[in-house]
Amino acid sequence: MTRMSLKILRGVDLLAQDENLLTENSSDPYCEIYLNGRRVARTPTQKQTLNPIFGGPNATVEFDALSDDAEFVVKIYDQDLLKSDDPMGQVSFRGSAILDIAAKAMYPNVWLLVQSLDGCEACGQLEVRVLRLPADDEVPDSDTRTHKVPPTNGAHRGPRPSSRPTNRPPRELRESALSALSAGPKLSDAGVGNTIKSLRNMIIASRAPVTLHIYDVSNDCRVANFNAVAKGLNGGIYHAAVEIYGREYSFGGSKQMDVTGIFACKPRKCPMHHYRESQYLGDCDLSPAQVNQIVRKMKSEWMARTYDLFRKNCCFFSKEFAVELGVGSIPEWVYSLANVGAAVDDYRRSSGSDSIEGKKKKKQQQQRAKRTHPSDLAKAPRYALLCSCARRAIFFCRHTCMSHAYLYLFGVNPPDRATQHPNLFRARCVSHFRVTGVRHQKKGPRQCHNLHIASYSLEILLP
């Protein structure tokens, strides 16, 4: 018999049961947890979504004495006000099986397929986590682990937190240090953490506290002033990061191909943005090794080149990271402005208007086509145009009475008969190339350069 905990993290692509005009293709899902045929818990209802995010204390059940063969059943229902709740599916598993799968995958969270419940159709997946908890007599000494809330000025003092619980309040947990800290969404829904004292006690008693740090984008005071007003309207321009075990994780973009966008820094010390406030999201009950497994997996999924200002930014990474840690989502007002920007961008694309980058590329293509229009090439028989991989146009002149040919770059002096077509040449030339094989040799008083013929990908020959 061991202590064990079950946490329902989230569901994806669940069955849509609401078919009215207001909530079409949606549901109000909640989960009921059964142990060996007996109902033991129920999660809160998530409104109008097919991808519910649970997590937090109301989606976690702890068992003091449980055998490894204990069988769990999680039933999913759609809450209705005017009729009985509709079944949406179920998942059943043994605690030992989930622990074995997590150990083999080296990842604490496990995805399960939703099966049919009471004859209803079923679709989607449910993410769960089963953990073995240490017994009460296995709790180590209190001086081996401390969870510290840094002061409001962003300084972080004292040793890095370890992975063991403590009963002694840390020195840094003072009222002034908690003035910029509030309870996260799942804690507020559970009705806990409403006061500074309760937050302080929760952080001290937690095994692996998770904190969301919110910054004003950049260090410009105008952004901070804008956010002070926009927050009251459920919006703003924010940078978000998640702290756990003394490290703050966030996401950024880069043009480099094989570089992850996840980076870490000291809590509340990101140099690129101005710190604003923090929210305590809850206790994830994970060890440092399990947290590293989650970060390692997310690094391959959150590459720097995939950064998108509206759809995949630091706020959405913090949301995903918090969900994977098991503490639920982050406040919606942190990323609401990005959702508005994404909706406007989708509408603009669907209406046929091009983006700024698309307009620049289209203009460059038009200018390139104007310089080398087919009507201009048709005026120059025995000539051809070759386009190199470096996007430089080359004028090619083939002489019928010679076994070799001459290549002329734009900016290179063409033969006399080509000067009759000014649209084809827009700059004066100083030298020419003579093709003798794969590479060029220096010929005559005009110096020519080495050129590899294979580097050219397109050749348009004219009669």
URQUIBEL-V338006 format. One record per backbone hydrogen bond with DSSP energy under -1.0 kcal/mol. CO is the residue of the C=O (numbers start at 1). NH is the residue of the N-H. If there is no record, write none. Layout:
# URQUIBEL-V338006
[[CO	NH] [CO	NH]]
This chain:
# URQUIBEL-V338006
[[2	66] [3	133] [4	63] [5	131] [6	61] [7	129] [8	55] [9	54] [10	127] [12	125] [18	25] [18	26] [26	18] [27	49] [28	79] [29	46] [30	77] [31	43] [32	75] [33	40] [33	41] [34	73] [35	38] [38	35] [41	33] [50	14] [52	11] [56	59] [57	60] [59	8] [61	6] [63	4] [66	2] [67	70] [68	96] [70	95] [71	36] [72	93] [73	34] [74	91] [75	32] [76	88] [77	30] [78	86] [86	78] [89	76] [90	115] [91	74] [93	72] [94	98] [95	99] [96	100] [97	101] [98	102] [99	103] [100	104] [101	105] [102	107] [110	128] [112	126] [115	90] [117	120] [124	114] [125	12] [126	112] [127	9] [127	10] [128	110] [129	7] [131	5] [135	138] [141	144] [151	154] [172	174] [174	178] [178	181] [180	278] [182	280] [184	188] [185	189] [186	190] [187	192] [195	199] [196	200] [197	201] [198	202] [199	203] [200	204] [201	205] [202	206] [208	284] [210	281] [210	282] [211	243] [212	279] [213	241] [214	276] [214	277] [215	239] [216	274] [218	274] [220	224] [221	225] [222	226] [223	227] [224	228] [225	229] [226	230] [227	231] [230	233] [230	235] [231	234] [237	217] [239	215] [241	213] [242	249] [243	211] [244	247] [247	244] [248	265] [249	242] [250	263] [259	304] [261	252] [263	250] [265	248] [266	269] [274	216] [277	214] [278	182] [279	212] [280	184] [282	210] [287	291] [288	292] [289	293] [290	294] [291	295] [292	296] [293	297] [294	298] [295	299] [298	302] [302	261] [303	306] [304	254] [304	307] [308	312] [312	308] [313	317] [314	318] [315	319] [316	320] [317	321] [318	322] [319	323] [320	324] [321	325] [322	327] [326	56] [331	334] [335	339] [336	340] [337	341] [338	342] [339	343] [340	344] [341	345] [342	346] [343	347] [344	348] [345	349] [346	350] [347	351] [348	353] [349	352] [355	359] [356	360] [357	361] [358	362] [359	363] [360	364] [361	365] [362	366] [363	367] [364	368] [365	369] [366	370] [367	371] [368	372] [373	376] [373	377] [374	378] [377	380] [382	398] [384	396] [385	460] [386	394] [387	457] [387	458] [388	391] [392	388] [393	410] [394	386] [395	408] [396	384] [397	406] [405	435] [406	397] [407	433] [408	395] [409	412] [416	419] [418	421] [421	424] [433	407] [438	453] [452	455] [453	456] [455	389] [458	387] [460	385]]
